[in-house]
Amino acid sequence: IVKGCKGSPLALQVIAGSLCKQPIEIWKNMKEHFQNQSILESKRYFPSDSTDTDLLCRLQQSLDILEDINEKECFVDLGLFAEDQRIPVTVLIDMWATLYNLDEDGTQAMAIVHNLNTRNLINVIATRKVATETDMYYNNHYVMMHDLLRELAIHQSKEEPFEQRKRLTIDLNGKQLKVSARILSISTDETFSSDWCDMQPDEAEVLVLNLRSDQYSLPDSTQKMSKLEVLIVTNYGFHCSELTKFEMLGFLSNLKRIRLEKVSVPCLCILKNLQKLSLHMCNTRNAFESCDIQISDAMPNLVELSIDYCKDLIKLPDGLCNITTLKKLSITNCHNLSAMPHDIGKLENLEVLRLCSCSDLKEMPKYVAGLNKLCCLDISNCVNLSKLPKDIGELQKLEKLSMKGCSNLSGLPN
């Protein structure tokens, strides 16, 4: 088998991962495939002069060994994202919870990620060591895949007839017709026309937008996506992208999860059924300070809010504490956040509060002690936080308190 790989590091890595802990019969079957020709010489599956195509044929065998159909589907989903870019694990958790009925906390999704990583089909990267990993917090975890493995994922999605594909990837200036895909992935740059109204994406449940432009307008056909549950917008350009026609999302009654990265968030619209909003490296001022509608009116059923690396965030949006359905609030790496709302005690169902690396935060309101269901409080690396509320000991449901790196905090209240 090693000789058959002919020194290809990727082939060795992937084939070894697929054979790990497999019975002898699987090894013998793989050996038979490599008996008379190398992995780079085989023409068994595709008559092509491309060594990449031949290698894809052999890598396909590693994918075939995966026993769990969800694992195969999840691997193919990774081909929807931009080449040579990190894929946030939180994005995959949101997608797979919708598409494959996995748990929303990410336990099952991470099990799949770890298994694909063990088989060398992907690489998992943690940008920093987080003590709260046991709390299912994966904002610092990313997935990357080799270009050739990405080609394998894309090839898998194209095996079905166009009209029956579960996934549809549109690159740059491409236009498509009516499709029945559950997942749409659209990659754009400045030359892309967002008017793809000829396409009727009635069955789409997940929409992935990969942007490389300073401005992007959601197409009019967005409001036809009546089944859409997950929207993922990632801008890979240098500056935040201006997102317009955001109000069309108000027509989508099934929309439950939105993740925006490096986007100037526009004024909020009514999203009554939205359960999770994630903002990463976004400009939030238009949405939180210049908007006439309060977040509690726009998203009355929000369960989870995550804001990460949003440098213009000085305070939390007005009305946030009126969203009594909120269970998880994560404000991390927002270095200009200077204060928490005094009415935070109104969040009667809040279970997780993370304020990691908010370096300008100096104190916490005393009403934090009124969060009767809070089980996790993380104030790690809040270097200017000087004291905690004296009644913090009243948090009887608290199971985990993380205070690493709070250098200005002298101790806990009596």
Summary of the structure (lengths in Angstrom):
residues: 414
radius of gyration: 23.6
end to end distance: 65.4
largest distance: 75.4
contacts: 1295
relative contact order: 0.07
helix: 30%
strand: 18%
